[in-house]
Amino acid sequence: MTIRIRFEPSRRAVSVAPDTTLFDAVVAADLPIASSCGADGMCGKCGLRLLSGNLPPPSEREVRVGTANRIDPGLRLSCMVRVAEDLVVTADYW
């Protein structure tokens, strides 16, 4: 089984294995992704906005990092989110 992730507005898409992080999917799509912590879940810069599909609820750690870094609550930290179904996402800077 593979999961298809489409990135807007580029319309670039990748197929990834279930449980892949959104961060790794962005890297696989060869799109830029902000991160000063190397995807270690500390900086809060890798926020993506979900346009279509469903993501698991944020973990306590994701909420804590997002709050500490004043991340827009509409963004999900891509290094902490593991995909389970087809999605469409965007970053505010794409």
CYANA upper distance limits for C-alpha pairs under 8 A (distance plus 0.5 A):
  1 MET  CA     17 ALA  CA      7.34
  1 MET  CA     18 PRO  CA      7.89
  2 THR  CA     15 SER  CA      6.37
  2 THR  CA     16 VAL  CA      5.93
  2 THR  CA     17 ALA  CA      5.43
  2 THR  CA     18 PRO  CA      6.90
  3 ILE  CA     15 SER  CA      5.79
  3 ILE  CA     16 VAL  CA      5.72
  3 ILE  CA     17 ALA  CA      6.53
  3 ILE  CA     18 PRO  CA      6.75
  3 ILE  CA     83 VAL  CA      8.13
  3 ILE  CA     84 ALA  CA      7.59
  3 ILE  CA     85 GLU  CA      6.15
  3 ILE  CA     86 ASP  CA      5.69
  4 ARG  CA     13 ALA  CA      7.28
  4 ARG  CA     14 VAL  CA      6.20
  4 ARG  CA     15 SER  CA      4.88
  4 ARG  CA     16 VAL  CA      6.94
  4 ARG  CA     85 GLU  CA      7.98
  4 ARG  CA     86 ASP  CA      5.33
  4 ARG  CA     87 LEU  CA      7.08
  5 ILE  CA     13 ALA  CA      5.97
  5 ILE  CA     14 VAL  CA      5.95
  5 ILE  CA     15 SER  CA      6.78
  5 ILE  CA     16 VAL  CA      8.12
  5 ILE  CA     25 ALA  CA      7.79
  5 ILE  CA     86 ASP  CA      6.19
  5 ILE  CA     87 LEU  CA      5.41
  5 ILE  CA     88 VAL  CA      6.30
  5 ILE  CA     89 VAL  CA      8.01
  6 ARG  CA     11 ARG  CA      6.56
  6 ARG  CA     12 ARG  CA      6.28
  6 ARG  CA     13 ALA  CA      4.63
  6 ARG  CA     14 VAL  CA      7.11
  6 ARG  CA     87 LEU  CA      6.82
  6 ARG  CA     88 VAL  CA      5.21
  6 ARG  CA     89 VAL  CA      6.93
  7 PHE  CA     11 ARG  CA      5.86
  7 PHE  CA     12 ARG  CA      5.93
  7 PHE  CA     13 ALA  CA      6.53
  7 PHE  CA     88 VAL  CA      6.31
  7 PHE  CA     89 VAL  CA      5.66
  7 PHE  CA     90 THR  CA      6.08
  8 GLU  CA     12 ARG  CA      7.69
  8 GLU  CA     88 VAL  CA      7.59
  8 GLU  CA     89 VAL  CA      6.70
  8 GLU  CA     90 THR  CA      5.59
  8 GLU  CA     91 ALA  CA      8.49
  8 GLU  CA     94 TRP  CA      8.30
  9 PRO  CA     90 THR  CA      7.54
  9 PRO  CA     94 TRP  CA      7.57
 10 SER  CA     94 TRP  CA      8.46
 12 ARG  CA     29 ALA  CA      7.29
 13 ALA  CA     29 ALA  CA      7.02
 14 VAL  CA     25 ALA  CA      7.39
 14 VAL  CA     28 ALA  CA      7.48
 14 VAL  CA     29 ALA  CA      6.38
 16 VAL  CA     20 THR  CA      7.07
 16 VAL  CA     25 ALA  CA      7.28
 18 PRO  CA     82 ARG  CA      8.07
 18 PRO  CA     83 VAL  CA      6.33
 18 PRO  CA     84 ALA  CA      5.77
 18 PRO  CA     85 GLU  CA      8.00
 19 ASP  CA     82 ARG  CA      5.27
 19 ASP  CA     83 VAL  CA      5.69
 19 ASP  CA     84 ALA  CA      6.66
 20 THR  CA     24 ASP  CA      7.12
 20 THR  CA     25 ALA  CA      7.51
 20 THR  CA     82 ARG  CA      5.78
 20 THR  CA     83 VAL  CA      6.27
 21 THR  CA     25 ALA  CA      6.93
 21 THR  CA     78 SER  CA      6.98
 21 THR  CA     79 CYS  CA      6.34
 21 THR  CA     80 MET  CA      7.14
 21 THR  CA     81 VAL  CA      5.90
 21 THR  CA     82 ARG  CA      4.78
 21 THR  CA     83 VAL  CA      6.65
 22 LEU  CA     26 VAL  CA      6.77
 22 LEU  CA     78 SER  CA      5.20
 22 LEU  CA     79 CYS  CA      6.77
 22 LEU  CA     80 MET  CA      8.27
 22 LEU  CA     81 VAL  CA      6.42
 22 LEU  CA     82 ARG  CA      6.71
 22 LEU  CA     83 VAL  CA      7.07
 23 PHE  CA     27 VAL  CA      6.90
 23 PHE  CA     33 ILE  CA      7.98
 23 PHE  CA     39 ALA  CA      7.90
 23 PHE  CA     46 CYS  CA      7.86
 23 PHE  CA     78 SER  CA      5.20
 23 PHE  CA     79 CYS  CA      5.36
 23 PHE  CA     81 VAL  CA      8.46
 24 ASP  CA     28 ALA  CA      6.60
 24 ASP  CA     79 CYS  CA      8.05
 25 ALA  CA     29 ALA  CA      6.72
 26 VAL  CA     30 ASP  CA      6.90
 26 VAL  CA     31 LEU  CA      6.18
 26 VAL  CA     32 PRO  CA      7.87
 26 VAL  CA     33 ILE  CA      7.41
 27 VAL  CA     31 LEU  CA      6.53
 27 VAL  CA     32 PRO  CA      7.83
 27 VAL  CA     33 ILE  CA      7.94
 33 ILE  CA     46 CYS  CA      6.58
 34 ALA  CA     45 LYS  CA      5.87
 34 ALA  CA     46 CYS  CA      5.49
 35 SER  CA     39 ALA  CA      6.74
 35 SER  CA     43 CYS  CA      7.31
 35 SER  CA     44 GLY  CA      8.02
 35 SER  CA     45 LYS  CA      5.76
 35 SER  CA     46 CYS  CA      6.05
 36 SER  CA     43 CYS  CA      6.70
 36 SER  CA     45 LYS  CA      7.68
 37 CYS  CA     41 GLY  CA      7.57
 37 CYS  CA     42 MET  CA      6.57
 37 CYS  CA     43 CYS  CA      6.16
 39 ALA  CA     46 CYS  CA      8.37
 39 ALA  CA     79 CYS  CA      5.79
 40 ASP  CA     79 CYS  CA      7.56
 41 GLY  CA     62 GLU  CA      8.07
 41 GLY  CA     65 VAL  CA      7.87
 41 GLY  CA     77 LEU  CA      8.25
 41 GLY  CA     79 CYS  CA      6.63
 41 GLY  CA     80 MET  CA      6.90
 42 MET  CA     65 VAL  CA      6.81
 43 CYS  CA     65 VAL  CA      7.84
 43 CYS  CA     69 ASN  CA      7.59
 44 GLY  CA     65 VAL  CA      6.72
 44 GLY  CA     66 GLY  CA      6.41
 44 GLY  CA     69 ASN  CA      6.57
 44 GLY  CA     71 ILE  CA      7.34
 44 GLY  CA     77 LEU  CA      6.81
 45 LYS  CA     77 LEU  CA      7.98
 46 CYS  CA     76 ARG  CA      8.46
 46 CYS  CA     77 LEU  CA      5.93
 46 CYS  CA     78 SER  CA      6.10
 46 CYS  CA     79 CYS  CA      7.38
 47 GLY  CA     71 ILE  CA      8.17
 47 GLY  CA     75 LEU  CA      5.62
 47 GLY  CA     76 ARG  CA      5.52
 47 GLY  CA     77 LEU  CA      4.86
 47 GLY  CA     78 SER  CA      6.29
 47 GLY  CA     91 ALA  CA      7.40
 48 LEU  CA     75 LEU  CA      5.63
 48 LEU  CA     76 ARG  CA      5.81
 48 LEU  CA     77 LEU  CA      6.91
 48 LEU  CA     78 SER  CA      6.71
 48 LEU  CA     89 VAL  CA      6.95
 48 LEU  CA     90 THR  CA      6.17
 48 LEU  CA     91 ALA  CA      5.30
 48 LEU  CA     92 ASP  CA      7.95
 49 ARG  CA     74 GLY  CA      6.87
 49 ARG  CA     75 LEU  CA      5.29
 49 ARG  CA     76 ARG  CA      6.85
 49 ARG  CA     89 VAL  CA      6.02
 49 ARG  CA     90 THR  CA      5.72
 49 ARG  CA     91 ALA  CA      6.43
 49 ARG  CA     92 ASP  CA      8.08
 50 LEU  CA     54 ASN  CA      8.43
 50 LEU  CA     75 LEU  CA      7.89
 50 LEU  CA     76 ARG  CA      8.19
 50 LEU  CA     87 LEU  CA      7.96
 50 LEU  CA     88 VAL  CA      6.79
 50 LEU  CA     89 VAL  CA      5.07
 50 LEU  CA     90 THR  CA      7.15
 51 LEU  CA     87 LEU  CA      8.07
 51 LEU  CA     88 VAL  CA      5.78
 51 LEU  CA     89 VAL  CA      5.67
 51 LEU  CA     90 THR  CA      7.56
 52 SER  CA     87 LEU  CA      6.03
 52 SER  CA     88 VAL  CA      5.39
 52 SER  CA     89 VAL  CA      7.45
 53 GLY  CA     85 GLU  CA      7.56
 53 GLY  CA     86 ASP  CA      6.73
 53 GLY  CA     87 LEU  CA      5.24
 53 GLY  CA     88 VAL  CA      7.15
 54 ASN  CA     85 GLU  CA      7.64
 54 ASN  CA     87 LEU  CA      7.60
 55 LEU  CA     81 VAL  CA      8.04
 55 LEU  CA     82 ARG  CA      8.45
 55 LEU  CA     83 VAL  CA      7.32
 55 LEU  CA     84 ALA  CA      7.91
 55 LEU  CA     85 GLU  CA      8.47
 56 PRO  CA     81 VAL  CA      8.05
 56 PRO  CA     82 ARG  CA      8.36
 58 PRO  CA     62 GLU  CA      6.28
 58 PRO  CA     63 VAL  CA      6.83
 58 PRO  CA     76 ARG  CA      8.16
 58 PRO  CA     81 VAL  CA      8.14
 59 SER  CA     63 VAL  CA      6.83
 60 GLU  CA     64 ARG  CA      6.58
 61 ARG  CA     65 VAL  CA      6.56
 62 GLU  CA     66 GLY  CA      6.45
 62 GLU  CA     77 LEU  CA      7.31
 62 GLU  CA     80 MET  CA      7.15
 63 VAL  CA     67 THR  CA      6.48
 64 ARG  CA     68 ALA  CA      6.55
 65 VAL  CA     69 ASN  CA      6.59
 66 GLY  CA     70 ARG  CA      6.38
 66 GLY  CA     71 ILE  CA      5.38
 66 GLY  CA     72 ASP  CA      8.23
 66 GLY  CA     73 PRO  CA      8.11
 66 GLY  CA     77 LEU  CA      8.11
 67 THR  CA     71 ILE  CA      6.73
 71 ILE  CA     75 LEU  CA      7.55
 76 ARG  CA     81 VAL  CA      7.74
 77 LEU  CA     81 VAL  CA      6.99
 90 THR  CA     94 TRP  CA      7.60
